[in-house]
Amino acid sequence: MITAYLGGSAALQAKLASITSSSTRIRIMRSLAKQVRLNAKKHAIAQTDLDGQPFTAHSRRRKRKMLTRLAQRLKVLDVTDSSATIGWGNAWESGIAYRQQFGERRTLTKNSFSQETGGSNAPRASTDPATRTQAKELLKAGYKIRLPNHGQKTPTMRWIMENLTIARAGVILRSLRGTKQSWTVTLPARSFLGVTQDEYQELTTLALDAIEQQLAKS
């Protein structure tokens, strides 16, 4: 999640202090939070991070844009008269966003991978459909399916999740990896949450304009 505190210049602080109505301050904070959420969506659509650099390309060179669906589900979670919080309604999506925002490098073992993707120690049944993580790892390991003409092709992640169970995917993955006991997974940082310096200035202007409008009404 992102928690934004209305700070900034001395002029902004002075203007804000002149508003005594808590409900008015909440309305201002909500409008700022919505703008921060909109900025995150724009970063995902443009596929650029907070430094203006293109997102690191997906390892399998997928053409579909990254993080757009995740950014679309970003919402305003809480607003007070001095701060606003935006994020996701569940820990799973929040975890994905955190790893994408800051990047991640970790070492997985056969046991830890099994637990994360639905192994015998996980709450999911072995007969459930293969997970997205399993599908990704199978493709990384070079998994292919046979064609009627005896050829082979690389399946899509969707095909794997629709046609393999957790148990079957695990067996195939262990077979493809052979005796390898551990491997390193690196996820590059793709910062889409937050604001750039230009966006910060825009938010400051937005806040000042909103405050001026409220003061004119009083």
LOLUMVEX-268917 format. One line per field, with one value per residue: residue number from 1; residue in one letter; z, x, y of N, C-alpha, C in turn. Coordinates in nm, 4 decimals. Layout:
N
i <- [NUM:...]
aa <- [A:...]
nc3 <- [Z:...]
nc1 <- [X:...]
nc2 <- [Y:...]
cac3 <- [Z:...]
cac1 <- [X:...]
cac2 <- [Y:...]
cc3 <- [Z:...]
cc1 <- [X:...]
cc2 <- [Y:...]
REM end
This chain:
218
i <- [1:2:3:4:5:6:7:8:9:10:11:12:13:14:15:16:17:18:19:20:21:22:23:24:25:26:27:28:29:30:31:32:33:34:35:36:37:38:39:40:41:42:43:44:45:46:47:48:49:50:51:52:53:54:55:56:57:58:59:60:61:62:63:64:65:66:67:68:69:70:71:72:73:74:75:76:77:78:79:80:81:82:83:84:85:86:87:88:89:90:91:92:93:94:95:96:97:98:99:100:101:102:103:104:105:106:107:108:109:110:111:112:113:114:115:116:117:118:119:120:121:122:123:124:125:126:127:128:129:130:131:132:133:134:135:136:137:138:139:140:141:142:143:144:145:146:147:148:149:150:151:152:153:154:155:156:157:158:159:160:161:162:163:164:165:166:167:168:169:170:171:172:173:174:175:176:177:178:179:180:181:182:183:184:185:186:187:188:189:190:191:192:193:194:195:196:197:198:199:200:201:202:203:204:205:206:207:208:209:210:211:212:213:214:215:216:217:218]
aa <- [M:I:T:A:Y:L:G:G:S:A:A:L:Q:A:K:L:A:S:I:T:S:S:S:T:R:I:R:I:M:R:S:L:A:K:Q:V:R:L:N:A:K:K:H:A:I:A:Q:T:D:L:D:G:Q:P:F:T:A:H:S:R:R:R:K:R:K:M:L:T:R:L:A:Q:R:L:K:V:L:D:V:T:D:S:S:A:T:I:G:W:G:N:A:W:E:S:G:I:A:Y:R:Q:Q:F:G:E:R:R:T:L:T:K:N:S:F:S:Q:E:T:G:G:S:N:A:P:R:A:S:T:D:P:A:T:R:T:Q:A:K:E:L:L:K:A:G:Y:K:I:R:L:P:N:H:G:Q:K:T:P:T:M:R:W:I:M:E:N:L:T:I:A:R:A:G:V:I:L:R:S:L:R:G:T:K:Q:S:W:T:V:T:L:P:A:R:S:F:L:G:V:T:Q:D:E:Y:Q:E:L:T:T:L:A:L:D:A:I:E:Q:Q:L:A:K:S]
nc3 <- [0.0000:-0.0349:0.1580:0.1712:0.2831:0.3364:0.2687:0.1762:0.0442:0.2422:0.1939:0.1160:0.3516:0.5190:0.3958:0.4213:0.6957:0.7410:0.6938:0.8779:0.8820:0.9173:0.7450:0.5010:0.4627:0.4414:0.1982:0.0261:0.0612:-0.0358:-0.3066:-0.3822:-0.3314:-0.5225:-0.7488:-0.7211:-0.7440:-1.0089:-1.1362:-1.0929:-1.2511:-1.4998:-1.5201:-1.5428:-1.7826:-1.9605:-1.9265:-1.7855:-1.5278:-1.2082:-1.2566:-1.5148:-1.6860:-1.9159:-1.8255:-1.7153:-1.9504:-1.9794:-1.8961:-2.0808:-2.2962:-2.3405:-2.5125:-2.4026:-2.1951:-1.8809:-1.5400:-1.5745:-1.5172:-1.2442:-1.1547:-1.2292:-1.0396:-0.8162:-0.5322:-0.3309:0.0026:0.2583:0.4143:0.5860:0.7589:0.7226:0.5860:0.3294:0.2155:-0.0328:-0.2045:-0.2158:-0.1728:-0.0658:0.0751:-0.1024:-0.3616:-0.2787:-0.2010:-0.4479:-0.5765:-0.4122:-0.4580:-0.7299:-0.7302:-0.5847:-0.6638:-0.6509:-0.5233:-0.4759:-0.3389:-0.4326:-0.3238:-0.3957:-0.2051:-0.0954:-0.3233:-0.3832:-0.1655:-0.2055:-0.4444:-0.4277:-0.3187:-0.1251:0.1316:0.1162:0.1291:-0.0968:-0.3034:-0.4536:-0.6840:-0.7899:-1.0426:-1.2103:-1.0804:-1.1472:-1.0934:-1.1096:-1.3817:-1.4964:-1.4087:-1.5301:-1.8003:-1.7994:-1.7500:-1.9875:-2.0781:-2.3059:-2.5273:-2.6945:-3.0380:-3.2647:-3.5030:-3.4249:-3.3645:-3.1560:-2.9287:-2.7516:-2.4865:-2.3830:-2.0811:-1.9956:-2.1109:-1.9692:-1.7059:-1.7442:-1.8263:-1.6751:-1.3549:-1.0164:-0.8984:-1.1240:-1.2670:-1.0865:-1.0876:-1.3529:-1.3569:-1.1706:-1.3064:-1.5354:-1.4230:-1.3175:-1.1133:-0.9884:-0.7042:-0.6056:-0.7091:-0.8378:-0.8319:-0.9950:-0.9803:-1.1498:-1.0423:-1.0903:-1.0655:-1.0134:-0.8408:-0.6560:-0.6981:-0.9520:-0.9688:-1.1208:-1.1066:-0.8369:-0.8101:-0.9549:-0.7900:-0.5665:-0.6727:-0.7352:-0.4777:-0.3629:-0.5297:-0.4684:-0.1997:-0.2153:-0.3455:-0.1522:0.0504:-0.0702:-0.0685:0.1913]
nc1 <- [0.0833:0.0298:0.0915:0.0028:0.1078:-0.0111:0.1981:0.4619:0.5189:0.5744:0.3771:0.1645:0.1178:0.0405:-0.1943:-0.3507:-0.3753:-0.5498:-0.7983:-1.0549:-1.2501:-1.2970:-1.4209:-1.3975:-1.1216:-1.0849:-1.2149:-1.0400:-0.8066:-0.8973:-0.9351:-0.6716:-0.5627:-0.6973:-0.5831:-0.3171:-0.3555:-0.4458:-0.2135:-0.0442:-0.1710:-0.1284:0.1499:0.1736:0.0367:0.1960:0.4215:0.6507:0.8869:0.9213:1.1371:1.1153:1.2075:1.1869:0.9992:1.1734:1.2060:0.9926:1.1047:1.0378:0.9752:0.7109:0.4394:0.2226:0.1247:0.2751:0.1632:-0.0699:-0.3293:-0.3081:-0.2611:-0.5034:-0.6760:-0.6092:-0.6991:-0.8574:-0.8060:-0.8280:-0.9060:-0.8180:-0.8303:-0.5746:-0.4187:-0.3964:-0.4586:-0.3705:-0.4158:-0.4447:-0.7169:-0.6510:-0.4015:-0.2570:-0.2486:-0.1306:0.1190:0.2254:0.2407:0.4292:0.6618:0.6956:0.7335:0.9740:1.1414:1.2970:1.5040:1.5617:1.6308:1.5067:1.4088:1.3395:1.1531:1.0553:0.9482:0.7478:0.5766:0.4970:0.3602:0.1598:0.2133:0.2414:0.2261:0.0757:-0.2350:-0.3924:-0.5385:-0.3790:-0.4974:-0.6057:-0.6115:-0.3019:-0.0870:-0.0332:0.2305:0.3600:0.3190:0.4744:0.7318:0.7550:0.7660:1.0015:1.1754:1.1769:0.9584:0.7625:0.4941:0.3624:0.2758:0.0115:0.1350:0.3715:0.5493:0.6721:0.5761:0.5911:0.3763:0.1101:0.0826:-0.1778:-0.2746:-0.1306:-0.2279:-0.4909:-0.4833:-0.3113:-0.2676:-0.1881:-0.0279:0.0619:0.1980:0.4017:0.5455:0.6377:0.7941:0.9953:1.1144:1.2132:1.3999:1.5802:1.8450:1.8825:1.8904:1.8319:1.7497:1.7896:1.5726:1.5086:1.3530:1.3063:1.2961:1.0076:0.9002:0.5972:0.4287:0.3669:0.4879:0.6243:0.8629:0.7492:0.4806:0.4414:0.4541:0.2264:0.0310:0.0608:-0.0225:-0.2857:-0.3862:-0.3589:-0.5306:-0.7753:-0.7972:-0.8100:-1.0553:-1.2308:-1.1876:-1.2840:-1.5521:-1.6201]
nc2 <- [-0.1184:0.2366:0.5158:0.8421:1.1517:1.4740:1.7082:1.9085:2.2379:2.5390:2.7206:2.5607:2.4182:2.6240:2.7113:2.4825:2.4669:2.6681:2.5689:2.4572:2.2664:1.9280:1.7430:1.8708:1.8714:1.5989:1.5490:1.6773:1.5256:1.2817:1.3374:1.3796:1.1270:0.9744:1.0810:0.9981:0.7243:0.7176:0.8035:0.5835:0.3923:0.5088:0.4859:0.2088:0.1623:0.3067:0.1603:0.2370:0.3225:0.5004:0.6585:0.7168:0.5256:0.2473:-0.0458:-0.3363:-0.5904:-0.8785:-1.2058:-1.4005:-1.2551:-1.1648:-1.0134:-0.8884:-0.6173:-0.5394:-0.5478:-0.3983:-0.4964:-0.5363:-0.2750:-0.1652:-0.2632:-0.1282:0.0639:0.3222:0.2911:0.3987:0.7086:1.0000:1.3207:1.4043:1.2222:0.9660:0.6362:0.4091:0.0989:-0.2576:-0.4884:-0.7350:-0.9564:-1.1111:-0.9863:-0.7500:-0.8435:-0.9252:-0.6771:-0.5501:-0.7036:-0.6557:-0.3803:-0.3356:-0.5368:-0.8647:-1.1206:-1.4493:-1.7763:-2.0838:-2.4084:-2.7547:-2.8385:-2.5944:-2.4769:-2.6581:-2.6198:-2.3547:-2.3645:-2.5484:-2.8041:-3.1120:-3.0125:-2.7876:-2.6000:-2.6448:-2.8994:-3.1863:-3.2584:-3.0327:-2.7699:-2.6937:-2.4414:-2.0882:-2.0145:-2.2623:-2.3111:-2.1078:-2.1861:-2.4363:-2.3666:-2.2182:-2.4241:-2.5523:-2.6998:-2.8875:-2.9844:-3.2729:-3.2979:-3.4023:-3.4776:-3.5797:-3.3834:-3.1135:-2.8506:-2.5380:-2.4905:-2.2644:-2.0651:-2.0699:-2.3051:-2.4983:-2.4596:-2.5308:-2.7941:-2.9526:-3.1035:-3.0028:-3.1992:-3.3473:-3.1493:-3.0966:-3.3383:-3.3460:-3.1146:-3.1741:-3.3816:-3.2541:-3.0845:-3.2572:-3.3569:-3.1221:-2.9245:-2.6713:-2.3358:-2.0035:-1.7302:-1.4339:-1.1297:-0.8393:-0.4933:-0.2991:-0.0126:0.1243:0.2392:0.5320:0.8702:1.0811:1.3558:1.5608:1.4847:1.5155:1.7918:1.8549:1.7437:1.9071:2.1507:2.0831:2.0397:2.2962:2.4442:2.3213:2.3882:2.6674:2.6980:2.6011:2.7861:3.0142:2.9660:2.9838]
cac3 <- [0.0000:-0.0300:0.2450:0.1318:0.3815:0.2713:0.3195:0.0706:0.0716:0.3563:0.1492:0.1197:0.4922:0.5750:0.3387:0.4807:0.8357:0.7462:0.6807:1.0069:0.8643:0.8952:0.6265:0.3834:0.4484:0.3938:0.0556:-0.0442:0.0650:-0.1235:-0.4452:-0.4038:-0.3371:-0.6530:-0.8491:-0.7052:-0.8041:-1.1540:-1.1813:-1.0950:-1.3701:-1.6162:-1.5271:-1.5931:-1.9241:-2.0348:-1.9023:-1.7400:-1.3825:-1.1537:-1.3140:-1.6567:-1.7642:-1.9517:-1.7412:-1.7626:-2.0280:-1.9222:-1.9359:-2.1986:-2.4011:-2.3688:-2.5715:-2.3193:-2.0998:-1.7440:-1.4247:-1.6031:-1.4424:-1.1023:-1.1331:-1.2455:-0.9164:-0.7075:-0.4822:-0.2114:0.1147:0.3799:0.4039:0.7048:0.7227:0.7056:0.5061:0.2515:0.1858:-0.1471:-0.2093:-0.2626:-0.0670:-0.0121:0.0947:-0.2174:-0.4611:-0.2172:-0.2076:-0.5865:-0.6019:-0.3398:-0.5279:-0.8563:-0.7012:-0.5342:-0.7158:-0.5540:-0.5590:-0.3713:-0.3776:-0.4068:-0.3262:-0.4382:-0.1004:-0.0833:-0.4424:-0.3701:-0.0696:-0.2607:-0.5634:-0.4079:-0.2896:-0.0262:0.2552:0.0888:0.1487:-0.2188:-0.3311:-0.5645:-0.8060:-0.8391:-1.1610:-1.1891:-1.0477:-1.2396:-1.0664:-1.1683:-1.5268:-1.5282:-1.3881:-1.6332:-1.9247:-1.7811:-1.7545:-2.1244:-2.0997:-2.4365:-2.5443:-2.8229:-3.1354:-3.3346:-3.6095:-3.3549:-3.3352:-3.0221:-2.9215:-2.6169:-2.4576:-2.3120:-1.9390:-1.9805:-2.1444:-1.8575:-1.5912:-1.7773:-1.8634:-1.5795:-1.2129:-0.9354:-0.8817:-1.2515:-1.2976:-0.9987:-1.1365:-1.4771:-1.3249:-1.1079:-1.4103:-1.6220:-1.3491:-1.2841:-0.9761:-0.9368:-0.5736:-0.5799:-0.8188:-0.7991:-0.9073:-0.9873:-1.0343:-1.1522:-0.9892:-1.1867:-0.9764:-1.0731:-0.7301:-0.6121:-0.7910:-0.9982:-0.9231:-1.1928:-1.0517:-0.7031:-0.8301:-0.9975:-0.6711:-0.4842:-0.7383:-0.7177:-0.3388:-0.3436:-0.5983:-0.3923:-0.0772:-0.2525:-0.3760:-0.0264:0.1236:-0.1384:-0.0333:0.3336]
cac1 <- [0.0000:0.0982:0.0286:0.0482:0.0824:-0.0190:0.3047:0.4976:0.5729:0.5202:0.2521:0.0601:0.0886:-0.0324:-0.3287:-0.4219:-0.4045:-0.6601:-0.9244:-1.0858:-1.3471:-1.2358:-1.4808:-1.3396:-0.9850:-1.0977:-1.2465:-0.9170:-0.7180:-0.9520:-0.9069:-0.5288:-0.5419:-0.7456:-0.4851:-0.2023:-0.3987:-0.4472:-0.0741:0.0068:-0.2269:-0.0598:0.2834:0.1583:-0.0016:0.3135:0.5289:0.7693:0.8949:0.9179:1.2496:1.0891:1.2733:1.0968:1.0041:1.2568:1.1227:0.9663:1.2078:0.9942:0.9450:0.5681:0.3986:0.1200:0.1781:0.2872:0.1094:-0.1888:-0.4438:-0.2834:-0.2827:-0.6453:-0.7462:-0.5665:-0.8138:-0.8382:-0.8456:-0.8610:-0.8808:-0.8413:-0.8137:-0.4322:-0.3495:-0.4793:-0.3895:-0.4203:-0.3565:-0.5317:-0.8007:-0.6059:-0.2572:-0.1942:-0.2187:-0.0364:0.2506:0.2707:0.2773:0.5532:0.7740:0.7152:0.7813:1.1111:1.2219:1.3188:1.5984:1.5562:1.6664:1.4031:1.4445:1.2261:1.0514:0.9910:0.8669:0.6290:0.4863:0.4439:0.2782:0.0534:0.2634:0.1676:0.2097:-0.0042:-0.3771:-0.4589:-0.5323:-0.2895:-0.5782:-0.6463:-0.5360:-0.1677:-0.0882:0.0360:0.3736:0.4063:0.3217:0.5920:0.8534:0.7606:0.8111:1.1431:1.2509:1.1769:0.8494:0.6952:0.3920:0.3708:0.1713:-0.0345:0.2291:0.4931:0.6327:0.6579:0.5634:0.5832:0.2369:0.0873:0.0570:-0.3190:-0.2919:-0.0772:-0.3183:-0.6178:-0.4668:-0.2295:-0.2977:-0.0728:0.0578:0.1248:0.2937:0.5160:0.6234:0.7044:0.8966:1.1082:1.1811:1.2873:1.5123:1.6736:1.8966:1.9038:1.8272:1.7873:1.7705:1.7689:1.4716:1.5310:1.2457:1.3534:1.2054:0.9301:0.8300:0.4826:0.3573:0.4330:0.4757:0.7469:0.8746:0.6476:0.3497:0.4345:0.4197:0.0865:-0.0504:0.0659:-0.1098:-0.4218:-0.4244:-0.3736:-0.6528:-0.8909:-0.8051:-0.8565:-1.1976:-1.3026:-1.1785:-1.3705:-1.6910:-1.6437]
cac2 <- [0.0000:0.3645:0.6141:0.9756:1.2558:1.6037:1.7935:2.0007:2.3704:2.6120:2.7829:2.4583:2.3908:2.7389:2.7084:2.3697:2.4997:2.7646:2.4960:2.3953:2.1591:1.7966:1.6809:1.9366:1.8200:1.4612:1.5546:1.7134:1.4100:1.1779:1.3748:1.3566:0.9827:0.9284:1.1220:0.9082:0.5973:0.7375:0.8080:0.4464:0.3291:0.5661:0.4256:0.0721:0.1695:0.3527:0.0633:0.3089:0.3331:0.6352:0.7325:0.7363:0.4213:0.1368:-0.1654:-0.4467:-0.6820:-1.0109:-1.3024:-1.4768:-1.1583:-1.1572:-0.8866:-0.8258:-0.5209:-0.5883:-0.4751:-0.3169:-0.5497:-0.5109:-0.1316:-0.1375:-0.3017:-0.0393:0.1404:0.4034:0.2064:0.4741:0.8531:1.0829:1.4614:1.4359:1.1212:0.8739:0.5115:0.3338:-0.0344:-0.3653:-0.5415:-0.8634:-0.9667:-1.1763:-0.8845:-0.6566:-0.9067:-0.9177:-0.5377:-0.5206:-0.7668:-0.5854:-0.2454:-0.3326:-0.6462:-0.9730:-1.2258:-1.5511:-1.9116:-2.1825:-2.5500:-2.8372:-2.8387:-2.4640:-2.4551:-2.7420:-2.5569:-2.2312:-2.3862:-2.6455:-2.9371:-3.1902:-2.9374:-2.6686:-2.6250:-2.6859:-3.0427:-3.2200:-3.2749:-2.9012:-2.7290:-2.6410:-2.2993:-1.9976:-2.0237:-2.3869:-2.2940:-2.0264:-2.2637:-2.5404:-2.3040:-2.1863:-2.5492:-2.6035:-2.7950:-2.8875:-3.0877:-3.3431:-3.2704:-3.5230:-3.5162:-3.6208:-3.2687:-3.0576:-2.7059:-2.4821:-2.4533:-2.1384:-2.0826:-2.1043:-2.4470:-2.5761:-2.4505:-2.5942:-2.9341:-3.0265:-3.0871:-2.9646:-3.3162:-3.3791:-3.0430:-3.1154:-3.4535:-3.3053:-3.0161:-3.2437:-3.4590:-3.1616:-3.0272:-3.3629:-3.3639:-2.9873:-2.9136:-2.5351:-2.2425:-1.8646:-1.6569:-1.2897:-1.0466:-0.7005:-0.3914:-0.2208:0.0805:0.1920:0.3029:0.6527:0.9835:1.1444:1.4939:1.6388:1.4499:1.5764:1.9320:1.8584:1.7176:2.0281:2.2490:2.0351:2.0636:2.4408:2.4871:2.2721:2.4669:2.8009:2.6886:2.5866:2.9129:3.1119:2.9359:3.0101]
cc3 <- [0.0000:0.0651:0.2114:0.2379:0.3122:0.3346:0.2174:0.1224:0.1950:0.3203:0.1558:0.2631:0.5539:0.5251:0.4034:0.6241:0.8488:0.7314:0.8102:0.9946:0.8317:0.7691:0.4981:0.3580:0.3964:0.2437:-0.0267:-0.0496:-0.0278:-0.2704:-0.4789:-0.4164:-0.4716:-0.7632:-0.8417:-0.7668:-0.9560:-1.2098:-1.1905:-1.2186:-1.4965:-1.6318:-1.5860:-1.7421:-2.0100:-2.0236:-1.8672:-1.5885:-1.3376:-1.2013:-1.4628:-1.7465:-1.7980:-1.8528:-1.8019:-1.8306:-1.9560:-1.9772:-2.0597:-2.3108:-2.4384:-2.4209:-2.4850:-2.2167:-1.9573:-1.6447:-1.4518:-1.5256:-1.2936:-1.0697:-1.1433:-1.1180:-0.7943:-0.6630:-0.3615:-0.0927:0.2366:0.3601:0.5385:0.6627:0.7073:0.6206:0.4286:0.2172:0.0643:-0.1516:-0.2631:-0.1441:-0.0102:-0.0123:-0.0264:-0.3229:-0.4060:-0.2238:-0.3481:-0.6175:-0.5347:-0.4140:-0.6616:-0.8331:-0.6688:-0.5914:-0.6083:-0.6107:-0.4459:-0.4276:-0.3367:-0.4086:-0.3725:-0.3338:-0.0918:-0.2037:-0.4339:-0.2764:-0.1269:-0.3724:-0.5482:-0.3848:-0.1776:0.1034:0.2376:0.1043:0.0228:-0.2424:-0.4520:-0.6946:-0.8595:-0.9627:-1.1236:-1.1659:-1.1531:-1.2203:-1.1234:-1.3200:-1.5693:-1.5181:-1.4904:-1.7651:-1.9156:-1.7943:-1.8936:-2.1552:-2.2368:-2.4390:-2.6842:-2.9106:-3.2053:-3.4435:-3.5551:-3.3322:-3.1927:-3.0303:-2.7757:-2.5905:-2.3936:-2.1631:-1.9156:-2.0083:-2.0278:-1.7411:-1.6174:-1.7991:-1.7675:-1.4378:-1.1400:-0.9231:-1.0104:-1.2892:-1.2126:-1.0444:-1.2609:-1.4473:-1.2613:-1.2100:-1.4997:-1.5530:-1.3077:-1.1389:-0.9155:-0.8087:-0.5432:-0.7014:-0.7713:-0.8917:-0.8863:-1.0547:-1.0332:-1.0966:-1.1041:-1.1048:-1.0506:-0.9680:-0.6804:-0.7153:-0.8314:-0.9455:-0.9914:-1.1368:-0.9121:-0.7138:-0.8714:-0.8789:-0.5798:-0.5408:-0.7206:-0.5765:-0.3129:-0.4083:-0.5200:-0.2645:-0.1066:-0.2809:-0.2480:0.0538:0.0624:-0.1009:0.1101:0.3621]
cc1 <- [0.0874:0.0218:0.0873:0.0098:0.0878:0.0834:0.3360:0.5452:0.5079:0.3873:0.1367:0.0198:0.0055:-0.1762:-0.4118:-0.4635:-0.5221:-0.7968:-0.9510:-1.1822:-1.2773:-1.2908:-1.4257:-1.1987:-0.9875:-1.1279:-1.1218:-0.8216:-0.7664:-0.9228:-0.7597:-0.4985:-0.5862:-0.6470:-0.3602:-0.2338:-0.3972:-0.3051:-0.0136:-0.0437:-0.1579:0.0799:0.2752:0.1242:0.1183:0.4303:0.6602:0.7669:0.8992:1.0346:1.2303:1.1525:1.1745:1.1093:1.1017:1.1670:1.1051:1.0672:1.1692:0.9453:0.7969:0.5330:0.2959:0.1844:0.1746:0.2218:-0.0175:-0.3101:-0.4291:-0.3091:-0.4304:-0.7226:-0.7013:-0.6837:-0.7740:-0.8920:-0.8919:-0.8247:-0.9108:-0.8226:-0.6673:-0.3561:-0.4498:-0.3960:-0.4532:-0.3483:-0.4557:-0.6061:-0.7561:-0.4539:-0.1868:-0.1546:-0.1196:0.1058:0.3091:0.3193:0.4098:0.6733:0.8018:0.7769:0.9305:1.2017:1.2472:1.4202:1.5979:1.5909:1.5548:1.4628:1.3231:1.1153:0.9790:0.9046:0.7380:0.5273:0.4216:0.3448:0.1755:0.1001:0.1861:0.1429:0.1228:-0.1517:-0.4492:-0.4404:-0.4445:-0.3655:-0.6325:-0.5643:-0.3986:-0.1740:-0.0136:0.1880:0.4320:0.4185:0.4441:0.7198:0.8670:0.8120:0.9583:1.2309:1.2492:1.0667:0.7848:0.5911:0.4027:0.2511:0.1299:0.0615:0.3661:0.5909:0.6113:0.6392:0.5576:0.4394:0.2285:0.0683:-0.0874:-0.3418:-0.2452:-0.1743:-0.4522:-0.6048:-0.3820:-0.2793:-0.1716:0.0254:0.1334:0.2298:0.4200:0.6063:0.7029:0.8183:1.0182:1.1863:1.2664:1.4108:1.6145:1.7141:1.9193:1.8246:1.7747:1.8167:1.7333:1.6684:1.4956:1.4165:1.2933:1.2502:1.1379:0.8434:0.7196:0.3988:0.4356:0.4164:0.6142:0.7517:0.7706:0.5084:0.3314:0.3955:0.2737:-0.0070:-0.0542:-0.0265:-0.2559:-0.4719:-0.4477:-0.5016:-0.7770:-0.9098:-0.8596:-1.0073:-1.2798:-1.3013:-1.2690:-1.5163:-1.7232:-1.6560]
cc2 <- [0.1243:0.4549:0.7501:1.0771:1.3913:1.6970:1.9002:2.1349:2.4332:2.6770:2.6846:2.4281:2.5030:2.7408:2.5991:2.4007:2.5952:2.6981:2.4209:2.2775:2.0276:1.7305:1.7424:1.8862:1.6755:1.4582:1.5875:1.5946:1.2997:1.2100:1.3543:1.2075:0.9263:0.9647:1.0340:0.7719:0.6069:0.7409:0.6684:0.3723:0.3783:0.5065:0.2850:0.0726:0.2099:0.2549:0.1330:0.3217:0.4786:0.7211:0.7583:0.6323:0.3093:0.0214:-0.2664:-0.5488:-0.8146:-1.1100:-1.3828:-1.3848:-1.1566:-1.0183:-0.8139:-0.7335:-0.5765:-0.4919:-0.3951:-0.3662:-0.5224:-0.3638:-0.0958:-0.1670:-0.2207:0.0484:0.2245:0.3234:0.2854:0.6208:0.9182:1.2287:1.5014:1.3349:1.0369:0.7522:0.4461:0.1991:-0.1336:-0.4260:-0.6741:-0.8704:-1.0251:-1.0735:-0.7818:-0.7122:-0.9014:-0.7765:-0.5022:-0.5782:-0.6988:-0.4473:-0.2436:-0.4415:-0.7505:-1.0714:-1.3276:-1.6872:-2.0066:-2.3224:-2.6282:-2.8324:-2.7052:-2.4351:-2.5352:-2.6781:-2.4322:-2.2557:-2.4968:-2.7863:-3.0022:-3.1132:-2.8140:-2.7017:-2.6715:-2.8346:-3.0686:-3.2385:-3.1427:-2.8646:-2.6745:-2.4905:-2.2178:-2.0049:-2.1517:-2.3744:-2.2144:-2.1088:-2.3764:-2.4834:-2.2658:-2.3108:-2.6134:-2.7032:-2.7765:-2.9983:-3.1471:-3.3063:-3.3996:-3.5711:-3.5524:-3.5058:-3.2224:-2.9060:-2.6635:-2.4381:-2.3158:-2.1677:-2.1252:-2.2526:-2.5332:-2.5776:-2.5193:-2.7452:-3.0172:-3.0020:-3.0431:-3.0805:-3.3477:-3.2750:-3.0579:-3.2281:-3.4138:-3.2086:-3.0810:-3.3231:-3.3697:-3.1057:-3.1317:-3.3588:-3.2249:-2.9671:-2.7728:-2.4478:-2.1021:-1.7977:-1.5075:-1.2162:-0.9022:-0.6043:-0.3171:-0.1246:0.1551:0.2637:0.4229:0.7628:1.0323:1.2879:1.5820:1.6118:1.5085:1.7233:1.9467:1.8361:1.8404:2.1359:2.2115:2.0636:2.2127:2.4927:2.4456:2.3543:2.6080:2.8016:2.6796:2.7158:3.0186:3.0907:2.9756:3.1595]
REM end
